[in-house]
Amino acid sequence: MSRYVFDNSADQAQGRFFALESCYDPFSRRQVELTGLTRGWRCLEVGGGGGSLGDWLGEQVGPDGEVTVTDLDLRWAESRPRPPHVRLLRHDIVKDPLPADGYDLVHARLVLQHLPERLDVLARLAGALRPGGWLVLEEFDISWTPVLAAPGEEAAALFERVHTALRTQLEKVGLDPVWGRRVPGAMLGAGLADVTATTYAESWAGGGTGIGLHRVNAQQMADRLRAEGLTDAELDRFQALTADPSFVVNSLPLVSTRGRRP
């Protein structure tokens, strides 16, 4: 059973959404545009989080289109103004039936990675497309996050230790750390055509927006990281490291994969 540890009710959720939207929304929008997204389309945004991409989809499809944004907890998406053709739906993608079918576009970012039932969910999402409709899944490959610069070997080792401990804890609750690289094959297995993938990464320096994702994740997972043997002193040093401009790490690579229902 999946237990999503980064729930929207946590104090760190706003910081997480800010980092994800600032660093990855421009890339996600470009990848979605490659589907031919246009006015009048019917779209499903699964696990919409803060709602930024759902709002953007609403702008692209216009009032003649339709966007449904789903999430387990809609509090952040509900805090944003939105046009009437952008609908919010509290929804569990594993347990609940899909709200409709015949979609021109189904998009999900950083959702299926957390679900042990990810292959079944992918098949259901693919089946909800109209003929010619597009599924776009964007997922991390968290196996490759090299330190690019550090004030010393001890600092680099600390980052690796925290990142490894966090990955271990996430795997225990159902996350596939390399799901991003598995999505193209899974889409082909689900019968989708024209499957293609693009990976995005950049450098994140201490004190910047992107590395804030590591900071808030470690804060929210602190008890679980202690269970992996990390001390309070190490966690404090990690927080300081994420604020040090001399520390630079590669961002979490986001693999964006799209496929079309024949």
Phi, psi and omega in degrees: 000129178285138172234105185285115187275341181264059185287156186288347182276350183288154179300331184278354187299318182297319177295324178295313180298320180298316180294314181296314182293319182293319186272327190245341182301316180302318178295314181299318180298318180297319181292320179294323179299333180292347176282350185092014180318130183208179183296143179091353182289153175255120190233148174237122176251111186266130181066054189290349175057240182286347174093001186295316182287326176297318177297317180296318176301320178300322178294323184287321184275341178071177184294343176277351177262189183209134177230127173249124180250122181248154172191159174293328182221117188261010190301324183281320177295325180291340182281354182256142173292146182209152178286162184296339181275003172254111186254137176257139183220120173288124195200139174255112187293340179277317190261327190268146174296150178296147184295337181191188172218190182071029181283143171284329183212132168239128182229140174214136177237123175059045180244299187296334179306328184272355190252119173302334181272023191302322182292320177295319180295317178301316181298320179293319179295318177298321180289344179275356180278149167286160172305127184091353179285162187244138169253127177237116178244132181234120187220151177283152160246098188272012179278347185231092177225064185295145171284126183265333177201146181206152179290353178177166181297326180297321180294316178298319180294324179295317179300313180300321181295315180294316182296319179294318179295319179295316178300317180300316180294321179294322177297327180294335180254018168109358182284140170261110187293340181242025180302326180307318181281346180270344187299316180304315179295323179293323178294317177298320178295335178274002176091011179279154182245169177053041182283130178212153184225146176226136182250136180241135173207158178209177176269142177241119178263151177304139182088351181272177183292312187298315183293346173300336177296317177295321182297309183289326177298317179293324177296313183290331182262015189304315181296320179291325178292324175297325178295338177270004175102000178285142181265164176299322179297319178294320179294323176295318179295324178296316178299319178295323181296322180290351176256001184266114182298342179280354176260127182225132180231151173292139178295165172292118182294128178256119179261116180258118183240133177232147178211153186247138173284124182300000000 
